[in-house]
Amino acid sequence: MKTITILGSTGSIGTQALEIIRNNRDRFSVSALTCRSRKDDLIGQIKEFGPQAVSVGTAEDAAAVQAEFPQLTVYYGEQGLIEIAKMDCDIVLNSLMGISGLAPTYTAISCGRDIALANKETLVAGGALVTELCREKGVKLLPVDSEHSAIFQCLEGNGGSACGRAYAEPSGALHRPVRRILLTASGGPFRGRSFEEMRNVTVAQALNHPNWSMGSKITIDSATMMNKGLEVIEARWLFDVPADRIDVHVHPESIVHSMVEFCDGSIIAQMGLPDMKIPIALAVSYPDRMDLLPDFADGYGHNDPDSRLTDGSLDLFTAGANLTFEKPDRKVFRCIDLAYAALREGGAAPVVMNGANEELVAMFLAGKIGFLDIPETIERVMQRSSLPAPHSVEEILEIDRQSRVMAKEILK
Ligand code: MG
């Protein structure tokens, strides 16, 4: 029995993880849950999964939850997330939104808990600190992001993957036969448009992702393709591969979730339907794989090959007819190059970029700024900022705060 703590249990990843747990009660139990604002959803989850503790966004919500469950330990706010991250469990699934995921991840790693990481901002802003602590504590950092789960799977048995095993090696030195990481991207809802054509797009248009159903922040990041930029930085830290060995491939069908090219010219790809349950399940059950598909009716499936395609399998006769790849348009989707630049510059640059982006996405979602204000302002914040490299979570959070202030000032 694996005990799981879910940070952000009422969001897209959190609810899908609970669905997996619901169908596998013999394998998993819930240790703790947290939400920011969906208190009523959390109450339903408490009734169903019986956690030992929860954390909510505000003191007011905490009092309401406590009144309903007098025996339950109830925390709230940023400190509440830290208390939950300290609690005993086998694995912490971090599906928090944005930089708020960093401090709880760092705390959970400090306590030696394995991490299933859906919160990419943790690695974008704190990659050096977090991966160093993982090595020190021998903690497994298992990617939930679909592309990174794909890369992780391609690396398994091919010189090892950085997540977990290699991080536990005291030397930290990796001699792997990896030549390149081919990071795939759907291209988002505005693929094929010119930069100016995106100037007046609406929030609803930007939220209309062609393939993936996700939270609103990551969906806007996909529309600007900052999501891919953040994922380049995430891959650099997860797999210890330099930026110039990570190539973005736009693949609109979202069937190939990423690939690894090895030194002998072999490219290994991981494919599947665009369903986040696959990477979530692998991260929480690693090193096992879970039964997410029903077995064939006859046990082997050799009676009727066509019936295999109607039971949830990826039907390559249909999907595979059009697996296409194209270069990203970097002049239009400027966020990709901003992320590469931030990664090459290092120090505070990725934190600044991430902080400005998070603030600007929230402003766009609130209808306060236009879509192109996001990339244009991030670039200006990055040019203006000369903040020193951070050496602690506190310093990262301070740089994040200052970058948000700078973004708002520029737009005034
Ligand atoms: Mg992704």
Residues whose N, C-alpha, C, O or C-beta is under 5 A from the ligand:
A	BS01	MG	D145 S146 E147
